[in-house]
Amino acid sequence: MKYFSYFYCFLLIFLLIGCNSSSSWAFQFVKYNNTHYIMTEEVLENNQLGEKLGEVKYDLNKEQDSKELSSNIYPVGTKIYAINNLDTSKAIAVVNEEGKIIKLVAEN
């Protein structure tokens, strides 16, 4: 009887872990101009920022179809910029909540 109790406790824990509701995105991104731009760890300088392209309009907190100007990492209102001397089809930049300028590269 004792073993059955352990088994049922283990089974319950296993089922609860399997029902985790957090999203599991493959990467952190911003969608701009129908392209997913994947976040990098590269921090840019102010003089590298080009023109403002827009801002994040949709926060994707659950795994779902992404909309234009949406992000699964940056909040609504995050500004999106071009990068000087770099085509926007290759990369863009955002200014995060800490004021850092983060480079995002186009998904291939």
Sequence and secondary structure as in RCSB ss.txt:
>XXXX:A:sequence
MKYFSYFYCFLLIFLLIGCNSSSSWAFQFVKYNNTHYIMTEEVLENNQLGEKLGEVKYDLNKEQDSKELSSNIYP
VGTKIYAINNLDTSKAIAVVNEEGKIIKLVAEN
>XXXX:A:secstr
 HHHHHHHHHHHHHHHHHT      SS EEEETTEEEEEEEEEE GGGEEEEEEE  EE  SS    TTEESSS 
TT EEEEETTB TTTEEEEE TTS EEEEEE  
